[in-house]
């Protein structure tokens, strides 16, 4: 079973990366992303190109795919593709459009689901060669049929910003940490930015963009990353800075706004001044004591 998973994972990666196969056949598109309301179905096409000098007999198969673990699951309840179970022949040097149906089961929850459509070559002896298959990834977003705007949308993600290190003014930067948790059933690609400014000063805000790597978050996953605020202004010593995060899920244009503050350094400055004054007084007192002892000795 593990060997089959490895085979299909390699096949899938070869398809996406465009690495040529030994028999040079291909299909496109490599990925088909579809949005469907609950209870609806759709027809899709995949094009198979036979680049060989001979006719090729092809069999269609459907598998559930887990992109987090690269697991391939056969006969899954989450298979939403319906294909023709008969084999078909693609003539040498020709292309063929192959239809299939996307049919989510009625009780499939709102969310993102993955199937792999595998086109496998059948030999003249009717044996199926798994290592001679190529595949298309079908990504299905099941959306709310009663939404005002039909499409993929979710607010089921949480955002948090923490001040990890306040830094030393003009010497070391402030360190922030943003955390984004995907509580939805969809795969999201969070984006947005942090805006850092001093509410009592008119200097330009500093902007830090989040998730620039475009990391996808699967249901239940989170991104946690530290970022640095490197710019300093004299006013930051005496008044707090505001950090505002405007973060979207990447599925729609709506954003979540969160806020935190970077406290001023008034207490630190007072602490340093207090220590300095106490130190000066102690030194002065010690000097006076030393002088008194010297006079007494003489």
C-alpha positions as CSV (number, residue, x, y, z in Angstrom):
1,X,0.0,0.0,0.0
2,X,2.9,2.4,0.9
3,X,4.5,1.7,-2.5
4,X,1.3,2.6,-4.3
5,X,1.1,5.9,-2.4
6,X,4.7,6.6,-3.3
7,X,4.0,5.8,-7.0
8,X,1.1,8.2,-7.1
9,X,2.8,10.9,-5.2
10,X,5.7,10.8,-7.7
11,X,3.2,10.8,-10.6
12,X,1.4,13.8,-9.2
13,X,4.7,15.7,-8.6
14,X,5.9,14.8,-12.1
15,X,2.7,16.2,-13.6
16,X,2.8,19.5,-11.7
17,X,6.5,20.0,-12.3
18,X,6.3,19.1,-16.0
19,X,9.0,16.5,-15.8
20,X,8.9,14.4,-19.0
21,X,7.8,10.7,-18.7
22,X,9.5,7.9,-20.4
23,X,6.5,7.5,-22.8
24,X,6.1,11.3,-23.2
25,X,2.3,11.5,-22.9
26,X,0.8,14.5,-21.1
27,X,-2.5,16.0,-19.9
28,X,-3.6,19.5,-19.0
29,X,-4.6,21.3,-17.0
30,X,-2.6,19.8,-14.2
31,X,-4.8,21.4,-11.6
32,X,-8.6,22.1,-11.9
33,X,-10.0,24.3,-9.1
34,X,-13.8,24.4,-8.9
35,X,-16.3,26.2,-6.6
36,X,-19.7,24.5,-6.2
37,X,-22.6,25.2,-3.9
38,X,-23.8,22.3,-1.8
39,X,-26.1,20.0,-3.8
40,X,-24.9,21.2,-7.3
41,X,-22.8,19.4,-9.8
42,X,-20.6,20.3,-12.8
43,X,-19.0,18.8,-15.9
44,X,-15.3,19.3,-16.4
45,X,-12.8,18.3,-19.0
46,X,-9.2,17.1,-19.1
47,X,-7.2,16.9,-22.3
48,X,-4.9,13.9,-22.8
49,X,-2.2,14.1,-25.5
50,X,-0.8,10.9,-26.9
51,X,2.7,11.8,-28.2
52,X,3.7,8.2,-29.0
53,X,3.8,6.5,-32.4
54,X,1.1,4.0,-31.4
55,X,-2.5,4.1,-30.1
56,X,-2.8,4.2,-26.3
57,X,-5.6,2.6,-24.3
58,X,-6.5,4.6,-21.1
59,X,-8.4,3.8,-17.9
60,X,-9.7,6.5,-15.6
61,X,-9.4,6.2,-11.8
62,X,-10.3,8.5,-8.9
63,X,-8.6,8.8,-5.5
64,X,-8.9,11.1,-2.6
65,X,-5.7,13.1,-2.0
66,X,-4.4,14.5,1.3
67,X,-2.0,17.3,0.4
68,X,-0.7,17.6,4.0
69,X,0.6,14.0,4.1
70,X,0.6,13.2,0.3
71,X,-1.6,10.2,1.2
72,X,-3.6,8.7,-1.7
73,X,-6.9,7.0,-0.5
74,X,-8.7,4.6,-2.7
75,X,-12.5,4.1,-2.5
76,X,-12.9,7.1,-0.2
77,X,-16.3,8.5,0.8
78,X,-14.9,11.9,-0.1
79,X,-14.5,11.0,-3.7
80,X,-16.6,13.6,-5.6
81,X,-15.6,12.7,-9.2
82,X,-17.6,10.4,-11.5
83,X,-15.8,9.0,-14.5
84,X,-16.5,6.5,-17.3
85,X,-15.4,3.1,-16.1
86,X,-14.8,1.9,-19.7
87,X,-11.4,2.3,-21.2
88,X,-10.9,4.5,-24.3
89,X,-8.3,4.7,-27.0
90,X,-6.3,7.8,-28.0
91,X,-4.8,7.5,-31.4
92,X,-1.1,8.1,-32.0
93,X,-0.1,11.8,-32.1
94,X,-3.6,13.0,-31.2
95,X,-5.4,14.7,-28.4
96,X,-8.6,13.8,-26.7
97,X,-10.8,15.8,-24.4
98,X,-12.1,13.5,-21.6
99,X,-15.2,14.6,-19.7
100,X,-15.9,13.8,-16.1
101,X,-18.5,14.9,-13.5
102,X,-18.0,16.7,-10.2
103,X,-20.7,15.5,-7.9
104,X,-20.3,16.4,-4.2
105,X,-22.3,14.1,-1.9
106,X,-25.3,15.9,-0.4
107,X,-23.9,15.9,3.2
108,X,-20.5,17.2,2.3
109,X,-19.7,20.1,4.6
110,X,-18.6,23.5,3.4
111,X,-14.8,23.3,2.9
112,X,-12.0,22.4,0.5
113,X,-11.6,18.8,-0.8
114,X,-9.0,17.2,-3.0
115,X,-9.3,14.3,-5.6
116,X,-6.8,13.0,-8.1
117,X,-8.0,11.9,-11.5
118,X,-5.5,9.3,-12.7
119,X,-5.2,8.3,-16.4
120,X,-3.5,4.9,-16.6
121,X,-2.2,3.1,-19.6
122,X,-3.6,-0.4,-20.3
123,X,-1.4,-2.9,-22.1
124,X,-2.5,-5.2,-24.9
125,X,-2.9,-7.9,-22.2
126,X,-5.3,-5.6,-20.3
127,X,-2.8,-5.1,-17.4
128,X,-2.9,-1.7,-15.8
129,X,0.5,-0.1,-15.4
130,X,0.4,2.2,-12.4
131,X,3.9,3.6,-13.2
132,X,2.6,4.7,-16.6
133,X,-0.1,7.0,-15.2
134,X,-0.5,10.7,-15.2
135,X,-2.9,12.7,-13.1
136,X,-4.9,15.8,-12.6
137,X,-5.5,17.4,-9.2
138,X,-9.1,18.5,-8.7
139,X,-9.6,21.0,-5.9
140,X,-13.3,21.4,-4.9
141,X,-14.5,24.3,-2.7
142,X,-18.0,23.5,-1.4
143,X,-19.7,26.8,-0.8
144,X,-22.9,28.0,0.8
145,X,-25.7,28.0,-1.8
146,X,-27.6,30.6,0.1
147,X,-24.9,33.2,0.4
148,X,-25.5,36.7,-0.9
149,X,-22.5,36.4,-3.2
150,X,-21.8,32.9,-4.4
151,X,-18.2,32.0,-3.9
152,X,-15.7,30.8,-1.3
153,X,-15.7,32.9,1.8
154,X,-14.9,32.3,5.5
155,X,-14.4,34.3,8.6
156,X,-13.4,31.2,10.6
157,X,-9.8,32.1,11.2
158,X,-8.2,33.9,14.1
159,X,-5.3,36.4,14.2
160,X,-3.2,37.4,17.1
161,X,-0.2,39.9,17.4
162,X,2.2,39.7,20.4
163,X,5.1,41.9,21.4
164,X,8.0,39.5,22.0
165,X,10.8,41.9,22.7
166,X,10.5,45.7,23.1
167,X,14.0,46.2,21.9
168,X,16.6,48.8,23.0
169,X,15.8,52.2,21.4
170,X,18.1,52.9,18.4
171,X,20.2,49.7,19.1
172,X,18.0,46.6,18.7
173,X,14.6,46.3,16.9
174,X,11.2,45.5,18.4
175,X,10.2,41.9,17.8
176,X,6.6,41.1,17.1
177,X,5.0,37.7,16.6
178,X,1.8,37.2,14.5
179,X,-0.2,34.0,14.7
180,X,-2.9,33.0,12.2
181,X,-5.1,29.9,12.9
182,X,-7.3,28.3,10.3
183,X,-10.5,27.3,12.1
184,X,-12.5,26.7,8.9
185,X,-12.9,23.7,6.6
186,X,-11.3,25.5,3.7
187,X,-7.7,25.8,2.7
188,X,-6.7,29.4,3.1
189,X,-3.7,31.5,2.0
190,X,-3.6,34.3,4.5
191,X,-2.3,37.7,3.5
192,X,-2.3,41.3,4.6
193,X,0.0,43.6,6.6
194,X,0.9,45.1,9.9
195,X,1.0,48.8,10.3
196,X,3.1,50.3,13.0
197,X,2.8,54.0,13.9
198,X,3.1,56.4,16.8
199,X,-0.2,58.1,17.5
200,X,1.4,61.2,18.9
201,X,3.8,61.7,16.0
202,X,3.4,62.4,12.3
203,X,6.3,60.3,11.0
204,X,5.4,57.8,8.3
205,X,4.1,54.4,9.5
206,X,6.2,51.2,9.0
207,X,4.5,48.4,7.1
208,X,5.3,44.7,7.4
209,X,3.6,42.2,5.1
210,X,2.5,38.9,6.5
211,X,2.9,35.4,4.9
212,X,4.9,36.6,1.9
213,X,5.8,33.0,1.2
214,X,2.1,32.4,0.4
215,X,1.9,29.4,2.7
216,X,-1.4,27.5,2.6
217,X,-3.1,26.7,5.8
218,X,-5.1,23.5,5.9
219,X,-8.0,23.2,8.4
220,X,-6.6,23.3,11.9
221,X,-3.2,24.5,10.9
222,X,-1.5,27.8,12.0
223,X,1.2,30.2,10.9
224,X,3.4,31.7,13.7
225,X,6.2,34.0,12.7
226,X,8.4,36.7,14.3
227,X,9.0,40.0,12.5
228,X,11.2,43.0,13.4
229,X,10.3,46.6,13.7
230,X,13.6,48.3,12.9
231,X,12.8,52.0,12.6
232,X,13.0,54.3,15.6
233,X,11.9,57.8,16.3
234,X,12.6,60.0,19.4
235,X,8.9,60.2,20.1
236,X,8.8,56.4,20.6
237,X,10.6,56.8,23.9
238,X,7.8,58.8,25.5
239,X,4.6,57.6,23.7
240,X,3.3,54.2,22.8
241,X,3.2,52.8,19.3
242,X,0.1,51.2,17.8
243,X,0.3,47.9,15.8
244,X,-2.7,47.3,13.5
245,X,-3.0,44.1,11.6
246,X,-5.4,43.8,8.6
247,X,-5.4,40.1,7.6
248,X,-7.5,38.4,5.0
249,X,-8.1,34.7,4.4
250,X,-7.1,34.9,0.8
251,X,-10.5,33.5,-0.2
252,X,-12.3,36.8,-0.4
253,X,-11.7,40.5,0.0
254,X,-12.8,40.8,3.6
255,X,-10.3,41.4,6.3
256,X,-9.9,40.9,10.1
257,X,-8.4,43.8,12.0
258,X,-6.5,43.2,15.2
259,X,-4.5,45.6,17.3
260,X,-1.8,45.7,20.0
261,X,0.5,48.3,21.5
262,X,4.2,48.7,21.9
263,X,4.5,50.6,25.2
264,X,6.7,53.6,25.6
265,X,10.0,53.6,27.4
266,X,9.0,56.1,30.1
267,X,9.3,53.5,32.9
268,X,12.6,52.2,31.6
269,X,13.9,55.8,31.4
270,X,12.7,56.6,34.9
271,X,14.3,53.4,36.1
272,X,17.6,54.3,34.5
273,X,17.4,57.8,35.9
274,X,16.6,56.5,39.4
275,X,19.5,54.0,39.3
276,X,21.8,56.8,38.1
277,X,20.7,59.2,40.8
278,X,21.0,56.6,43.5
279,X,24.4,55.6,42.2
280,X,25.6,59.2,42.2
281,X,24.4,59.7,45.7
282,X,26.1,56.6,46.9
283,X,29.3,57.5,45.3
284,X,29.1,61.0,46.8
285,X,28.3,59.6,50.2
286,X,31.2,57.2,50.0
287,X,33.6,60.0,49.1
288,X,32.4,62.1,52.0
289,X,32.8,59.1,54.4
290,X,36.3,58.6,53.0
291,X,37.2,62.3,53.6
292,X,35.9,62.1,57.2
293,X,38.0,59.0,57.9
294,X,41.0,60.8,56.4
295,X,40.5,63.8,58.7
296,X,40.0,61.6,61.7
297,X,43.2,59.7,61.0
298,X,45.2,62.8,60.6
